[in-house]
Amino acid sequence: MLFREISLRNAQLEETDRALRSAKQRSDAMSAVSTMIARAEPLDAVVQRVLEIGAEALGADGAAMTAKRGSGWVVTHARGFDRTVIGLRREGSSGRHLALAAEKRSPVISNDPLRDPRVDGDFAARFGITALLVAPLVARNEVLGALTFVKRGARTGFQEVDRGFAARLATALGLAISNERLQSAQSRVVEGLRDAILTMPDALPGVRLGHVYRSADRIARIGGDFYDAFTLPDGRHAVLMGDVSGKGIDAALSSFVTRTAFHALALRERSPARVLAAANEVLSRLLPGEAFATAIFGVVDVASGVFTAASAGHPDPIVCSIDGCVEHDTVRNLPLGMFPGTQYEEFRIPLAPEHVLVMFSDGVLDARRGNDPFGERRVRETLDLLGTSDPQSIADALLAAVSAHADGEHVDDIAIVALRLDDDAA
């Protein structure tokens, strides 16, 4: 009797130990999946890892992810199956176990799939499946697919405790898939905005241009800085550099409005100062809340070699020649969108073919290493070293110098535009 009690007690202890080890394994598995999702690792890698650690924790011989496609289901990832299952489509009765899990919004267990009317027997027989667990992938009330775990010839099937683990795993993966879709959609919007506010020609008749942009928002990869260059009906070339307050997509939307307004007003007003004044009136009504914009808008007359411009609170441009680089001290005037009725003063910069005019947003000046900003002195020193080379090379090199100073960490968007008259222009 004593021996029997000891044996029973040992068996209970062993069962408790197995349960604890299984619980820890599943907890570790969920932590690993959560970490991958938090790091925004590639979705394919997340799915493969979910199948791997899920199958291991459940004691499954195979695992697959099936995506919901229209009225059917398509296998997109698999582990422990022949590669031919990838792309396999299941519809109607052949996918009824998947449809059932989707309808119930909870995992389905079948430990006798060959006889279970909820499961396609031919499917189970083809892959030698003796136990099956299907967990729907649901996010934001939408069924995205399903996770399937199978056993082949196992002495034990899936247990009720497995249902909860599979549900948690599917919930995490469903959110990852949904987030990836949202991010993809956002990326398409961002790319459209980038094209709208940062597209600029490399040259206009008689003028070579260089431009570069770096967003402070690593996720949106876009912000409030913008630039533009285009030829006016009278043959002069308009050049615009601006910066709307704020960061991310909201600032980019305001930049799009601002850039569009400038383009339209430049076709109506001949004077840069009048363009700024008109833009200020428009933006005072259109920019949201307390948003404002700084800008330099100017026109290049290739025939005379003169750049005539007006500034609205923007950093002063720098002109580089063979003798060095000099900051052009402008009348900055007030930013745009703050005070209706503001008037703007113009300035003129004579340009020779060997001159390079460089404009930039305040993100260049404010880029910091600790408490040390890049500042105007370093801008001039960097440009002095670059001389009067190709405008695009100058823009790229200045950005590289700013990034190196800030160790690649930017708290503000950065935009740089450089222009130079063609050698035979003036």
Secondary structure, DSSP 8 states (H G I E B T S, - for coil): -HHHHHHHHHHHHHHHHHHHHHHHHHHHHHHHHHHHHHTT--HHHHHHHHHHHHHHHHT-SEEEEEEEETTEEEEEEEESS-GGGTT-EE-GGGGHHHHHHHHHTS-EEES-TTT-TTS-HHHHHHTT-SEEEEEEEEETTEEEEEEEEEESS-SS---HHHHHHHHHHHHHHHHHHHHHHHHHHHHHHHHHHHHHHH---SEETTEEEEEEEE-S-TTT--EEEEEEEEE-TTS-EEEEEEEEEEEHHHHHHHHHHHHHHHHHHHTT-SSHHHHHHHHHHHHHHHS-TT--EEEEEEEEETTTTEEEEEEEB----EEEETTEEEE--------BTSSTT----EEEEE--TT-EEEEE-HHHHH-EETTEE-HHHHHHHHHHHHTT--HHHHHHHHHHHHHHHTTT--SS-EEEEEEEE-TTT-
